[in-house]
Amino acid sequence: MRSGFTTGSCAAAASAAALTMLLTQKKIDTVTILTPKGVSYSPVIEEPRFDPHCASCAVRKDGGDDVDITDGILVCSEVRFTDPAAVAAANRDALEAAGMDADGLLPDWMSQRVFIDGGEGVGRVTRPGLDMPVGFAAVNSTPRRMIIRETERVCEDLCYDGAYEVTISVPEGRETAKKTFNSHMGIEGGISILGTSGVVEPMSVQALLDTIRADLSMQKAEQMPVAVIVPGNYGETFLGKEYAFPKTKIVHCSNYVGEAIDMAVGMGFDRILMAAHTGKFIKVSGGIMNTHSSEADGRAELLLAAAVEAAVRLGSTALTLEREKELLDCVSTTAGLEILRDLGLLEETCRVAVEKIQKSLLYRTKKTLAKEELGRVRIECILYENSMGELACTEHAKEFLREALEH
């Protein structure tokens, strides 16, 4: 199946093209950028316009064989010359409005020489807990890094050392957003500019399941003592960063947690280790074995259930009805975890959650094992959050990880 490219890749390509036209005062028909996954992207440039002060153009989203509601829409970028003082002021004002430290180092998705914002059809963040702070355009951190990297490459190639502003817009974004969960998530006025790898992988369910099966079969053929399973790139990055765990020993299951457990058990794995971030894993604590948002959610409710049990264990009265309601209203588990940290309940809540996750996964093995085999399979779990690191793990998780590493 044919891969496509994310709205983030479109935005970065359009920005690089617009800046090139601004600096050269010449029309270009295409541009080539490198996605975070290492795949080159060379889209056709549409609607090119430029004058001595400003340039703009568009790139049409191509989702490959994974056609979604953003497929075929135009992602536009306008680039304007400015001065470093204006960029510094704009960045400082944006950080201060978001309640962040404007006097310290800029986050790595901001730059001293470029200010990135969203225009028409790009949503704006109105609630905490999302990839961007409240008040920022919903141009996520990876696309921002891509825009900075690709435009700075243009500056280097064309010997420009000044500052500039980049505004990303999507003419059809406001209407397209009505078909998404953006408003529910706290993103108003348009779509989000997304993408962690820059590439859209085709989402054929059977193709994904076949890939999971093939990966597990390879691990079994290599006599791996533990099947190490993560949902995707975040889990791989976490294990690599925290434990120097090689990606060649990791199986990606995407949203298909239950099917991955079924396959691993069916292939004869007696030990399974799963590592996942809270947004995925908290669903599993309630027995949800397909973690895609179209299948089920319940993240806030399940996090609250774990928090209530944690408060009972600790004898804490910090979880008032008002704070429970606040947890239920969170748009992300990250925001919920921050509340629990303020209440002194974070550690115990995560311990409760990981116990429930383990219990749910073990219960799933009943689907594959014969009655006389029940109890043969052991499953350990690691729960982490991208912004907080490891939160909790089951009793023998580190032991399983060591065995897999030493194999």
N, C-alpha and C positions, 0 to 999 in steps of 0.2 A: 504494500500500500504506500501511497505517496505522502511524504511528510509535508508540512506547511510551515509558516512562520507566524510568530506571535505579533500582537499589536505593538509590543515593545520593540521588536525588530523593525517593524514598519516605521515607528517613530524615530528610531535611531538612524535608519537609512534616509528618511526624509530630511532629518536635521543635518546630516552630513552633506547631502546633496544641496540643500538650501544654502549652507555656509559656503560650499564650494562656488556656487553661482554668485553669491554676494562678494566673495573675494576676487573672483576672476571676471565678473560681469559677463559671463558667457553661459548660455543654456547647455545643460547636459541631459542626456537621455537615460542614463543608468548610473548606478553607484554600487560599490561592493563593500560590505561590512562583514565582520566576523562575529558570529553569535557566541554567547558564553559556552555553548556546547562544542565550539570549534568548527561549526559548519559555516561556510561562506554563503552570503545572501546578496544577490545582485538583481534587485527589482527594477522594473521600468519606472521612470520618474514621470508623473503626470502633473498637469497644471503648473508648469514652471513660470515664475514671475520674479523679476528682480529690478532694482534700481540701485543707485549708489549707497543707499542707507539700509535697505531691507530686501530680503529674498524669501520666497516661499515656494513650496511644492507639496505634492502628495504621493503616497504609495498606497496601492490597493492591497488590502489584506487578502492573502491566499492561505486558507487553512488546509490545503492539501486535501486528502481524503477524509479529514476530520471536519466536516462542514458544520459550522455552528452559526449563530445569529450574526456574528461579526464578519463572516466570510463575504468578501467582495466590497466591504465599505472602504472609504478613503480615510487614511490617517495622514493628517497634514502637519507640517512644521513651518513656522515663520521664524526667521533669525534676523535680529537687528544688532547693529553696532551699538555699543554703549561704552561707558568708562568704568574702570575697576571700582571707583568709589560708589557708583550706582549699584553695581553687583553686590558689593559688600553690604550696602544699606538694605537692599532687597532681601538678601539672605538673613541678615540680622533681624529685620522686621518679621520675616516669616517664622524664624525660630522663636522669637519672643512671643509672637501670637500663639504659637503652639505650646508655650510653657517650657521650652527647652533652653538650655544654657547657650546664649548667643555669644558669650565672651570666650568660651572654650574652643576647642578644635571643631571644625565642621564635621558632621557625619560623612561617611565616605560616599554618600549619594548626593553630596553637594560639592561645589567647586568654587574656588576663589575668583575664577574668571568668567563663570557662566551662571546665570540664573535661569532655572527651568520652571515654567508654569503651564497651566492648562487653560485653554480657551473654550470656545463653543463646543459643546458635545462631550467634553471631558468632565467627569464628575468631580465633586469636591467632598472631602472627608468631613463628616459632621459629628462622628461619634468615636470615642477612643477604642483602642485595641486592634486597629487595622494596620496594614503595612506602613502607611503614612500617618503622620500626626494630624490631629484635628485642624482644619483650616487649609491644609495643603491640597493641591490638585491631586486627583487619584492617578498619578503617574507613579507606579510603584518603584521600589528602590533599585531593582535590577535594570529595568528600562532606563532609569535615570543614570545609572553607572554606564550603560551602553551609550547613551547620548553623549555623556561627558567624554568617554573614551574615543568615540568615533569623530566627534567634532574637534577634539584636541589633536587627533591624528591629522585632520584636514589642516588645522592651524600650523602644525609642524611642517607638513608638506609644502604649504604655501607661504611659509615664513611670516605668519601673523601672530603677534604676541599680545594683542589687545583683549578686551572683554566683549562679551556679547550676551544677548538674551535669546532664549529659545521658548517659543510658545507652541504647544501641541494642541491641535483641535481635531474634532471628528464631526463633519457636517451632519451626519445621520445619527450621531451619538445619543442625543436626547431621546429620540424615538426608540432607538435600539435598546436603551437602558430600561425602558418600560417592560421589556420582555425578560429582564434579569431580576436577580434578588438584590440589586444594588441599593435600592431605597430601603429595603428591610435591613440591610447591613450598615446603613448610615452613610451611603455615598449618594449625593444628590446632584441632579443636573446633567447626568451623562454616564458614559461607560468608564471603566477603568482601563488604563494602559498596563498590560500585564505581561508576564512571561519570566520564568526563572532560568530557562535554558535558551530562549530565543527561538526554539523550534517547536512546532506543534506535531506531536506524534499521533498517527492515526489511532482512533479509539475503537477499533473493532474488538468487541468483547471476546470473540473466539480467538483472535490473534493474540490478545493479552493473556488469555488463559493458556494458550499453547506455549507462549513464551515462559510463563511461570512454570509450567510443567517441564519444559526443556531445561530451564535453569536448575530446578530441583533434581532432575535426572542427572545432570552433569555433576552436581555436588555429591549425589549418591554414588555415581561411578568413580569419583575421586575419593570415596570412602570418608567423606567429611563426617565427623562424629556428631555434629550438631547442625541442623538446618537453621541458618541465620536469615531471618526474613524481615524486611522493612517495607513500608508502603512505597517509597520512592527516593528521590534525590536528597531530601532533607535527612532521612534516616541514614543514608550512605555517608553524607557529609558529617553527621554527628558521630557515627562510629569511627570514621576515619580521623576526625579531629581529636576526639576524646580518648580513643583507644588504639590509634594507629592501625585500625582494622582494614585490611585490603578489600577493595570493592569486588575483586574477583571471587571472594568467598561469600558474597551477599546476594540474596534473591530478592528482587522487587516484586511485590504483589499488587501494587496500585491500590485500588479500593477493595480488592477481592480477598479479604482476610479469611473468610470462611473457606473458600475454594482452595486457598493456599494451604490451610491446615489439612483439609481433606486429602490433597495431593501428597503432602509430606508424610502424613500418617499412612496413606495407601502405599507409598514407596518403601515403607519400613523404617523411617526415621523414628527412633525412640526418644530423641531429645530435640526440642525446638526452642529457639530463642527469637522473640520478636521485640523490636525496638521501634517506637513510633512517638510522634509528638502528640501533645494533648488533644489537639483538634480532631485527630483521627481516633486515637486510642480511647478517649472518654466515651465514644459511641459504643465501643466494644464492651465497656463495663456494663452496658445495658443489654448485651446480647445481640447488638447490631453487627452483622458480619459482612455487610457491604456498606462501606463508609462514604459512598458518594452522596452528595447533598440531595440528589434526585430520589434516592432510596429512603433516606431517613435522616433526621437531625437529632434533636433532643440533647444537644451538647450542654446547654445551660442547665436543663433539668437534671441531667445525670451528674454534672459537677456539683450542683446543689445537694443532691442526694448523698454524695460522698462527703461533702462538707458537714452536713447534718450529723452523719455518723461519726465524723472526726470530732465534732464539738461534743457529742455525747461521750466519746472515749476520754476526752481531755477534761470533761466537766466544765467546759467553757460556756459562758453566757454571752460571748461576743457576737454570736450570729443571731441578731434580732430579726424580727419580721421585716423591718425596713431594709436591712442588709441582705436578707434573702431575696426580697423583691429586686434589689439592685443587682444581685447575681443573675437572676432570671432575665433581666433586661440587657445584659451584656451581649454585644454583637460578636464577641470572640472569646475563646477560652483564655487567651492571653489577658484580656481585661479582667476576667473572673479570677484568674490566679493572682493578679495584682491586688484585688480586693481581699482575697484570702490571706495574702502576705501581710497586709495591713492589720488584719484581724488576729494574726498569730496562728492561723489554721492551715497555712500552706503545706507544711511538711506532712502533717497527719492526714490531711485530705488526699494528698498524692499517694500516701501509703495505702489508704483505704481504696483509692481508685485502682491502683496496680494489683491489689488483691482481688478486686472484683473482675478486672480484666483477665487475670490468670484463670479464675474460676470459669468465666465464660468460654475461654479458649479450650480449657479442658473438657467442658461440657460438649463442645463441638465435636470432640473426638468420638463421641458416642455414635455419630452419624456413620463413621467408617469402621470402627472396631467391632469385632464380634463380642458378645457378652463376656466370654471367658478371657478376652484380651484387655478388658477395661482396666485401666491403671498401668498399662505397659508404657504409655507415652507420658513424658514429663515436659512441661512447657514453662519456661521462665520469661520474664518481661522486663523491659527497661522503658520508663516513661520520661520524656524530656520535653522541653519547650525551647523553641529556637532562640528566644531572647533571654532565657534563664539557665539553659544547660540542663543537666540531668536533675530530675526531680525525685524519682523513686525507682526502686527495682525490687524484684522478688528475691527470695533468700539465696537461690543458687544461680542467679543470672550471671554474676561475674565469673563463677566457676565454669559455666557453659562457654562464656566468651573466651576465657583462657584456653580451654580445650580446643575450641575452633581455631584460635590464633596459632596454637602450637602444632596443629596438624600439618 
